[in-house]
Amino acid sequence: MNAEAGILAQRAYIAASAYSLGCGVLLGFDAHKVSNIVGLDESIESPLLLFLIGQKLSGTTKFDFSFF
């Protein structure tokens, strides 16, 4: 299932790029809370990824390595 989720994430990145949209995929979230918010039946459904798709930001974002 993890491989299929990874394939789906890659396809979302490609599709977003084709439409000139920004895309991000989140892992490591509280699946129970997300299920409650979205209204999923946890006995048959569980979120693996959260997709963030929208307009691209102008400019670039750089990581500040001075913190480390």
OpenMM code with the backbone's topology and positions (N, CA, C; nanometers):
from openmm import Vec3, app, unit

residues = "MET ASN ALA GLU ALA GLY ILE LEU ALA GLN ARG ALA TYR ILE ALA ALA SER ALA TYR SER LEU GLY CYS GLY VAL LEU LEU GLY PHE ASP ALA HIS LYS VAL SER ASN ILE VAL GLY LEU ASP GLU SER ILE GLU SER PRO LEU LEU LEU PHE LEU ILE GLY GLN LYS LEU SER GLY THR THR LYS PHE ASP PHE SER PHE PHE".split()
positions = [
    Vec3(0.0821, -0.1171, 0.0000),
    Vec3(0.0000, 0.0000, 0.0000),
    Vec3(0.0877, 0.1250, 0.0000),
    Vec3(0.2012, 0.1201, 0.0679),
    Vec3(0.2901, 0.2369, 0.0695),
    Vec3(0.3440, 0.2678, -0.0699),
    Vec3(0.3738, 0.1650, -0.1475),
    Vec3(0.4222, 0.1873, -0.2835),
    Vec3(0.3136, 0.2534, -0.3685),
    Vec3(0.1906, 0.2081, -0.3540),
    Vec3(0.0804, 0.2680, -0.4291),
    Vec3(0.0577, 0.4131, -0.3878),
    Vec3(0.0719, 0.4423, -0.2601),
    Vec3(0.0580, 0.5807, -0.2132),
    Vec3(0.1693, 0.6676, -0.2715),
    Vec3(0.2900, 0.6138, -0.2805),
    Vec3(0.4017, 0.6874, -0.3401),
    Vec3(0.3792, 0.7144, -0.4882),
    Vec3(0.3251, 0.6148, -0.5586),
    Vec3(0.2950, 0.6327, -0.7009),
    Vec3(0.1888, 0.7404, -0.7183),
    Vec3(0.0877, 0.7382, -0.6341),
    Vec3(-0.0181, 0.8389, -0.6411),
    Vec3(0.0379, 0.9788, -0.6141),
    Vec3(0.1274, 0.9904, -0.5170),
    Vec3(0.1887, 1.1203, -0.4873),
    Vec3(0.2688, 1.1704, -0.6068),
    Vec3(0.3452, 1.0826, -0.6697),
    Vec3(0.4245, 1.1224, -0.7867),
    Vec3(0.3345, 1.1675, -0.9004),
    Vec3(0.2251, 1.0972, -0.9213),
    Vec3(0.1307, 1.1372, -1.0270),
    Vec3(0.0662, 1.2719, -0.9955),
    Vec3(0.0415, 1.2987, -0.8685),
    Vec3(-0.0154, 1.4289, -0.8313),
    Vec3(0.0837, 1.5408, -0.8614),
    Vec3(0.2128, 1.5186, -0.8318),
    Vec3(0.3149, 1.6188, -0.8635),
    Vec3(0.3212, 1.6451, -1.0132),
    Vec3(0.3166, 1.5392, -1.0935),
    Vec3(0.3243, 1.5537, -1.2388),
    Vec3(0.2012, 1.6264, -1.2921),
    Vec3(0.0827, 1.5884, -1.2446),
    Vec3(-0.0416, 1.6519, -1.2904),
    Vec3(-0.0437, 1.7994, -1.2504),
    Vec3(-0.0019, 1.8300, -1.1283),
    Vec3(0.0006, 1.9696, -1.0831),
    Vec3(0.0965, 2.0511, -1.1696),
    Vec3(0.2095, 1.9941, -1.2029),
    Vec3(0.3062, 2.0634, -1.2877),
    Vec3(0.2488, 2.0881, -1.4265),
    Vec3(0.1756, 1.9920, -1.4803),
    Vec3(0.1150, 2.0071, -1.6129),
    Vec3(0.0151, 2.1225, -1.6158),
    Vec3(-0.0496, 2.1480, -1.5018),
    Vec3(-0.1466, 2.2576, -1.4922),
    Vec3(-0.0870, 2.3836, -1.4300),
    Vec3(0.0452, 2.3880, -1.4169),
    Vec3(0.1181, 2.5007, -1.3575),
    Vec3(0.0698, 2.5320, -1.2160),
    Vec3(0.0480, 2.4267, -1.1383),
    Vec3(0.0072, 2.4411, -0.9988),
    Vec3(0.1204, 2.3962, -0.9073),
    Vec3(0.1178, 2.4464, -0.7858),
    Vec3(0.2107, 2.4000, -0.6850),
    Vec3(0.1532, 2.2770, -0.6169),
    Vec3(0.2392, 2.1896, -0.5677),
    Vec3(0.1924, 2.0665, -0.5045),
    Vec3(0.2855, 2.0276, -0.3905),
    Vec3(0.2267, 1.9782, -0.2837),
    Vec3(0.3022, 1.9242, -0.1718),
    Vec3(0.2260, 1.8072, -0.1130),
    Vec3(0.2972, 1.7088, -0.0651),
    Vec3(0.2342, 1.5912, -0.0062),
    Vec3(0.2871, 1.5754, 0.1353),
    Vec3(0.1971, 1.5581, 0.2299),
    Vec3(0.2342, 1.5483, 0.3711),
    Vec3(0.2249, 1.4044, 0.4215),
    Vec3(0.3233, 1.3676, 0.4986),
    Vec3(0.3251, 1.2400, 0.5702),
    Vec3(0.3410, 1.2704, 0.7192),
    Vec3(0.3205, 1.1737, 0.8030),
    Vec3(0.3477, 1.1913, 0.9444),
    Vec3(0.2480, 1.2794, 1.0167),
    Vec3(0.1207, 1.2608, 0.9934),
    Vec3(0.0155, 1.3377, 1.0594),
    Vec3(-0.0699, 1.2430, 1.1426),
    Vec3(-0.1543, 1.2973, 1.2262),
    Vec3(-0.2421, 1.2169, 1.3108),
    Vec3(-0.3613, 1.1692, 1.2278),
    Vec3(-0.3532, 1.0461, 1.1782),
    Vec3(-0.4562, 0.9916, 1.0890),
    Vec3(-0.5920, 0.9854, 1.1573),
    Vec3(-0.5947, 0.9599, 1.2870),
    Vec3(-0.7217, 0.9521, 1.3600),
    Vec3(-0.7926, 1.0882, 1.3593),
    Vec3(-0.7188, 1.1945, 1.3868),
    Vec3(-0.7785, 1.3284, 1.3864),
    Vec3(-0.8252, 1.3686, 1.2471),
    Vec3(-0.7445, 1.3382, 1.1463),
    Vec3(-0.7834, 1.3720, 1.0089),
    Vec3(-0.9096, 1.2945, 0.9710),
    Vec3(-0.9176, 1.1672, 1.0087),
    Vec3(-1.0372, 1.0873, 0.9800),
    Vec3(-1.1612, 1.1487, 1.0428),
    Vec3(-1.1475, 1.1965, 1.1655),
    Vec3(-1.2609, 1.2605, 1.2321),
    Vec3(-1.3014, 1.3904, 1.1634),
    Vec3(-1.2043, 1.4706, 1.1239),
    Vec3(-1.2332, 1.5977, 1.0590),
    Vec3(-1.3020, 1.5763, 0.9243),
    Vec3(-1.2519, 1.4817, 0.8468),
    Vec3(-1.3044, 1.4566, 0.7125),
    Vec3(-1.4301, 1.3705, 0.7162),
    Vec3(-1.4504, 1.2967, 0.8250),
    Vec3(-1.5686, 1.2123, 0.8379),
    Vec3(-1.5529, 1.0753, 0.7749),
    Vec3(-1.4328, 1.0181, 0.7829),
    Vec3(-1.4094, 0.8853, 0.7273),
    Vec3(-1.4528, 0.7768, 0.8254),
    Vec3(-1.4965, 0.6660, 0.7726),
    Vec3(-1.5273, 0.5480, 0.8539),
    Vec3(-1.3961, 0.4738, 0.8753),
    Vec3(-1.3394, 0.4843, 0.9936),
    Vec3(-1.2058, 0.4297, 1.0205),
    Vec3(-1.1992, 0.2779, 1.0118),
    Vec3(-1.3136, 0.2110, 1.0110),
    Vec3(-1.3097, 0.0652, 0.9992),
    Vec3(-1.2793, 0.0209, 0.8563),
    Vec3(-1.2989, 0.1115, 0.7583),
    Vec3(-1.2723, 0.0746, 0.6185),
    Vec3(-1.1804, 0.1731, 0.5464),
    Vec3(-1.1549, 0.2916, 0.6050),
    Vec3(-1.0722, 0.3931, 0.5390),
    Vec3(-0.9722, 0.4521, 0.6367),
    Vec3(-0.8538, 0.4832, 0.5841),
    Vec3(-0.7517, 0.5484, 0.6652),
    Vec3(-0.6664, 0.6373, 0.5757),
    Vec3(-0.6491, 0.7645, 0.6104),
    Vec3(-0.5675, 0.8520, 0.5259),
    Vec3(-0.4189, 0.8185, 0.5381),
    Vec3(-0.3508, 0.8120, 0.4233),
    Vec3(-0.2072, 0.7865, 0.4208),
    Vec3(-0.1282, 0.9124, 0.3878),
    Vec3(-0.1862, 0.9967, 0.3026),
    Vec3(-0.1201, 1.1183, 0.2561),
    Vec3(-0.2194, 1.2332, 0.2570),
    Vec3(-0.1674, 1.3533, 0.2744),
    Vec3(-0.2472, 1.4742, 0.2568),
    Vec3(-0.1851, 1.5523, 0.1417),
    Vec3(-0.2666, 1.5885, 0.0445),
    Vec3(-0.2201, 1.6607, -0.0726),
    Vec3(-0.2546, 1.8076, -0.0598),
    Vec3(-0.1577, 1.8927, -0.0876),
    Vec3(-0.1774, 2.0367, -0.0908),
    Vec3(-0.1506, 2.0812, -0.2338),
    Vec3(-0.2548, 2.1242, -0.3028),
    Vec3(-0.2421, 2.1636, -0.4427),
    Vec3(-0.3050, 2.3016, -0.4587),
    Vec3(-0.2328, 2.3922, -0.5220),
    Vec3(-0.2848, 2.5271, -0.5414),
    Vec3(-0.1921, 2.6100, -0.6267),
    Vec3(-0.2129, 2.7397, -0.6242),
    Vec3(-0.1312, 2.8297, -0.7047),
    Vec3(0.0141, 2.8267, -0.6584),
    Vec3(0.1035, 2.8356, -0.7554),
    Vec3(0.2458, 2.8428, -0.7221),
    Vec3(0.2758, 2.9777, -0.6597),
    Vec3(0.3674, 2.9794, -0.5645),
    Vec3(0.4114, 3.1042, -0.5046),
    Vec3(0.5122, 3.1713, -0.5961),
    Vec3(0.5070, 3.3023, -0.6007),
    Vec3(0.6079, 3.3730, -0.6796),
    Vec3(0.7384, 3.3748, -0.6006),
    Vec3(0.8459, 3.3577, -0.6693),
    Vec3(0.9752, 3.3527, -0.6022),
    Vec3(1.0047, 3.2126, -0.5515),
    Vec3(1.1151, 3.2000, -0.4831),
    Vec3(1.1542, 3.0702, -0.4303),
    Vec3(1.1718, 3.0791, -0.2802),
    Vec3(1.1623, 2.9669, -0.2161),
    Vec3(1.1846, 2.9583, -0.0725),
    Vec3(1.3143, 2.8836, -0.0491),
    Vec3(1.3982, 2.9363, 0.0368),
    Vec3(1.5256, 2.8722, 0.0657),
    Vec3(1.5299, 2.8341, 0.2127),
    Vec3(1.5918, 2.7205, 0.2392),
    Vec3(1.6064, 2.6734, 0.3760),
    Vec3(1.7203, 2.7505, 0.4428),
    Vec3(1.6976, 2.7921, 0.5662),
    Vec3(1.7983, 2.8675, 0.6410),
    Vec3(1.8853, 2.7689, 0.7182),
    Vec3(2.0049, 2.7404, 0.6662),
    Vec3(2.0959, 2.6433, 0.7291),
    Vec3(2.1710, 2.7019, 0.8482),
    Vec3(2.1598, 2.8328, 0.8711),
    Vec3(2.2331, 2.8927, 0.9823),
    Vec3(2.1823, 2.8421, 1.1178),
    Vec3(2.0612, 2.7890, 1.1206),
    Vec3(2.0046, 2.7348, 1.2457),
    Vec3(2.0844, 2.6153, 1.2935),
    Vec3(2.1385, 2.5386, 1.1989),
    Vec3(2.2120, 2.4170, 1.2335),
    Vec3(2.3559, 2.4524, 1.2486),
] * unit.nanometer
topology = app.Topology()
chain = topology.addChain("A")
for resn in residues:
    res = topology.addResidue(resn, chain)
    for name in ("N", "CA", "C"):
        topology.addAtom(name, app.Element.getBySymbol(name[0]), res)
